[in-house]
């Protein structure tokens, strides 16, 4: 099991961007603050679409689109398109590997003026990986993968506010049955979200819309990759909240400013008491003795509440667990868009900091978006940031508009 667990931890580091500085903290002292929260299936919180990723990974309060499932499903109740389909693709960590990628599909449909439904599918291909045994023997080459499929219902609760609930099935096959006791991990999860959008007159001679959103995603059962009685892993239950100001500069130009704060609702690893030779001190219960913090081997529900107060260094460390995203989106005549953003994560909690840029073009029934990520720090001792040169692409198709346009053309031909 040690080999499988080590491989799983390695994959978590790869998916989250090899936060090597944060992982490199010494464990042989009592005051170390390098406690990165690790979960199973971290791909669930990677931005799937080029629009939001071009804006610094913000999306809980931005204007609705077909990719709203990942950010805040409550936005679907305000979506303008009657029936949309989206396809997104991200070549992931190409500085490290050449065959790792994330594919994302989504579809949304208005049910009435007040409600909408949506579905999405995320597929994460980790590429070809050669497994080695305890004696370094070749155990074959496999292609680990993960996927999640979900559905939601979103409804307006008033003229300016909406809510949504989502259900999700999660499947993670990291070991491909390499050992007799390893198995794919499965879980089910739920999301809840609230979205508020209202025109405001806060600026003289300038029409504006203000929106805010709150979403808790991936509330679900812990996952295990073994049939043996081993510790299960949390999935990335996540709290995201933020606000957006969309200013209509004139009939052709608009500019939106968005801010998102994000926190994993997963317990922080405690700090263990060390022996003189740097190993964990074992107590009478045959478990490591906790010096600071709280035991993180708890249930999913307890873990959500505990995540707000269990950091070993107290409130100051809890604040470090918040990530910040700031994004700008400019539209010209609802045809061309330009985007920019900044994402910040504390150096002790992952150390991801990067600028993002993006653009989009909308023509008739199609919209194409692209984003590009520029790290502003190195997260590995080699001086190479694995997130460098990350590109994302997505396509949106308004099928209902397409059908209406074709019907109109057919009538005109008759």
N, C-alpha and C positions, 0 to 999 in steps of 0.2 A: 504493500500500500504506500510505502514511502516514495517509491518511484512515481507512482501515479499522482500523489499529492504534490510532489515537487514539480511535476510536469504541469499540473493544473495552476499552481501559483505562477509558474513561468508564463503561461498563456495569459493570465490576468495582467501581468506586467506588460506583455506585448500589446494587449488590447487597449490598455489605458495609456500607452505611449512611452513605456520604459522610463518611469519616473525614478531614475537611478539615484539621483541626489537624495531624494526622500527615503529611498530604500536603504541608503548606505549608512544610516545612523547606527552608532555602536549600541549593542545591547548589553554591554558589560558595565553600564553605569546606571545610576538611579534617576538621573535628571534628563535623559535623552527625550527629545520631543518629536522624534520622527516616527509617527504612528499613522501610516496611511491606511485608510479603510479599504479592505479588499472584499469583493463579493464574487459570487458565481455569475455567469452570463453578463459581464460588464458591457457587452455590446448593446444591451438594452438602453443605455443612456448615451450612446454616441449619436450625435446629430445626423439624421439620415438624409436630409435634403439640402440642396445647394442654397436655397433662399436664406434659411435661418443660419446655416453655417457661415454664410457670407456676412452675417451681421453679428459676429461674435457669439454664436450659439445662443441666441435669444429666440423666444417664440411663444411664451405663455400668454402674452397680451397683444401680439402683433395681429394684423388683419387676418381673417380666416383664409385658409386654402386647403387643398386636399390632403396636405401632410400634417394637419393639425392634430392627428391622433397621437403623435409622439409628444407634442408639447402641451396641449390642453384641448381635449375633445369637446369641451363646452363651446368652443368657437364655431363648431359646425352649424349651430343653430342660426348663426348670422352670415353664413357663407352665401355669396351672391350667385354662384354657379349652381344650376339645378342638378346636374349630374357630371361629375368629374372623375377622371382616372389619372393617376400619377405613377411614374416610374423613376427611381433614383438609383444611382450607382456611384460607389466610392472605392477606388483602388486604395487599400489601407496599408499604411506603414511601408511604403515602397522603398524607403531608405534601408529597410531591414530585409524584406522579402519581396519577391516579385509576383507571387500568386495569391496574396491575401486580399479579399474584397468583401464589401457589404452591398447587398442588393435590397431594395425596399420598394414595395408596391402598395398603393393605397387607392381607395375608391370611396366617394361620398355621394349620397343621394338625398335630396330634400324630400321629406314625406308630406309636409304641409308648410304653410307660412311660418309656423312656430317650431317645427322640429325637423331633424335630419338624422340619418343613420350613416355609418361608415365602417369600413373594414380595412385592415392593412396586414401585410406580411413582411417580416424582416428575415433575411437569410444571410448568415455570416459564414463565409468559407475561409478557413484558416490555412489553406494551402496544403501542399504535400509535406508531411513530417515523418522523418525516419526515427522509429523507436528503437532504443537500445536496452538490453537486459541488465541485470545486476552484474554480470561478468562481461559487460560491453559486447554481448553477442547481438547480431542483427535480428530484430524482431519484425522487420518488414516496414514498408512505407504506407502510410495511411493519410486520409484527408479528413481531419476533424471538422465538424461543422455544428452550427447552432441555428435554430430558427424560432420565431415567435409569430403566432397568428392571433389577431384580436378583432373585436367588433365593439361598437359603441352606439348608444342612443343619446342624442343631444336635444334639449328642448328649451325654448325661451320661458323664463319664469316671470317675465314682465317685459315692458317695452325696451329696457336697456340691459337686462341681465339674463343669463342662461346658465344651465347646469348640465352635466353629463355623467354617465357611468359607463365604464368599459370593462370587458372581460378578456383575459389573455391566456393562451396556452403556450408554455415555454418548453423547448426541447433542446438539450445540449449533449452532444455525443463527442466528447473530447478524446476518449481512449480507444474507440473503435473495437472494443472487446479484446484488447491486447492481452490482458490477464484474465484468469477465470473468474476473479471476484470483482472486476470493474464492469460498469454498466452505464448506459446513457442516463442522464439525470432529467427529471421532468418536474414541472410545477404548473400551478394555475395562479393567476393573479388578477387584481382588479385595480381600476383607476377611478378617481373622482375629480371633477374639475368645476370651476366657476369662472365665468367670463362676463365682464361689464363693458359696455360700449355706448358712448353718448356724445352728441355734438355739444360743443362748449363755445362760449364767446369770451374766452380769457384774454384774447389779443385783439386790439383795436384794428378794425378793417381786415381781419384775417379769420376765415372760417377754419375751424379745427374740430377734431374728434379726440376725445380722451378715452382710453380703455385700460383696464387692469385685469389680471387673471391670477388664479391660484389653482394649482393642480398637485395632487399626490398620486404618483404612479407606481406600479409594480408592487402593490401590497399583496404578497402571496407567500406560500409555503416555502420553507428552506429546501435546498436540493442536496442530494447525495449521489456520488459517483461510484458507490461500492455497496455490495450486498452485506458486507461486514458491518458490525456495530461501531461505526465511526462517526465523528462529528460532522453534522451537515453544515452547508454553507448558506448564508443569507443571499437572497437575490437583491438587486439594487433598488430597494424601495426609496423613493425620491420625492422631495418637496421642492416645488418651484413656484416662485411668485414674482410679479413684476408689473410694470406699467409702460404704456406707450402714448406718446403725443403725436398725432398725425396732423400736420398743418398744410392746408390747401393754399399754396402761395398765390395762384391765379387759376385760370381755367385750364391751363396745361401742365402746371408744375405743382408737385406736392413733396413734402419731406416729413418722414416719420423718425422719431427718436425713441428708442426702447431701452429699458434696463431690466435685467433679470438677476435675481438671487436664487441660488440653488444649494440644497443641503441633502446629503444622503441620510435617510432615517434608518441607519444601521449602527449598532453599538461600536464605540471606539475600542480598539484593542487596549487592554490594561498594561500597566508597567509592572513587571514581575521582580520580586526580590532576587538578587544574585548572590551566588556563593563567591568565595575568594578567587576561584578559577574561572569565573565568568558564566557559569551555568545557572539555569533556573533553580531556585531553592524549592524543594518538594516538601509539601506539608503532610500532616497525618492522614489526610484524605487522599493521598497519592496524586495530588494536583499541584501545579506550580503555585507558590504563595504570591498573592497580589500585593504589591507595595503601594501603588496608587491606581485609582480608577476602579472600575467594576468588572465583574465577570461578564464576558460577552457571549458565553454559551447559554443563551436564553431563548425563549420563544420569539416568534416573529412579532407578535403584538407587544410583548414587553420590550423587545428591541427597539420598536418605533418610539415609545415614550422614553426609554432609557437613553436614546441617542441625543437627547437635548441636555443631559446633565452628567454624562458619565466620563467625560474627557479627563485623563489623569491630571492635567495642569489646570483644570477648572474652566471658568467662563472664557478666559483668554484663548484657550485651545478650542473651545466650541466655536468661537468667532472665526478661527482659522479654517474651520470645516465648511465655511460658506464660500462658494465660488461666485464670481461676478462676471456678467456679460453686458456689454454696452454695444448697441448697434444703431446704424443709420441706414435709411432706405429712401432713395430719391426716385420718383417716377416722372417721366415726361409723357404727357398725353396718354397715359395708361398703356403705352407701347414699349417704352424702353426704361429700364431701371438700373441704377448703380447703387452698390451697397458697400459698407465698411463696418468694421467692428473690432472690439478688443475683448479678450477673455483672460481672466486672472484667477489663479489658484495659488494658495499659500505654498511656500517652499517646503514646509514640513508636511504637507498633505497631498503632494503629487507634483507640485512645481510646474504645472502647465501654464504658460503665459504666451499668448500669441495674438498677432493682428490677423484680421481676415478681410478679404475683398471679394466682391462678387458683382455679377451683372445678369440681367435678364432681358429677354425680348419676347413680346407677345404679338402674334400675328393670327388674326381670325380665330380659329379654334385651338391653336397651339401656343404653348409658352415653354421656352427653353431657358434654364438657369444654369449658371456655373459659378463656383466659388474657389478661392485659393487661400491657403493658410501659410502665414509667415511667422515662425517662432521668434520670440525676442529673448530667449534664453536657451542654454544647452542643458539637457536633462540626462546626459550620460557622460561618463568619464572620458569617452573617446572624442568628445567635442562635437558629435553629430546628433542632431535632434531627429528622432525617428518620425516626427510629425511634419518635418520639413517637406515642402512641395506637395502637400496633400491637396488633391483636386476632388471636387464633387460635381456631379452632373445630375440634373433632373429634368424631366419632361412632364408637362401637364396637358391633358386633352379634355376639352369640354364637349363630351359626346352629345349632350342634349342640344347645345347650340349648333353642332355639326348637323344633327338631324333636322333641326328647324331650318337651317340655311339650305339644305338640300331639298327639303319640301317646298320652300319658297321658290327655288330655282325651277323645280318641276312644274309648279303652278304657273310661273311666268312663261315657261316654254309652251304650256298648253294654250 
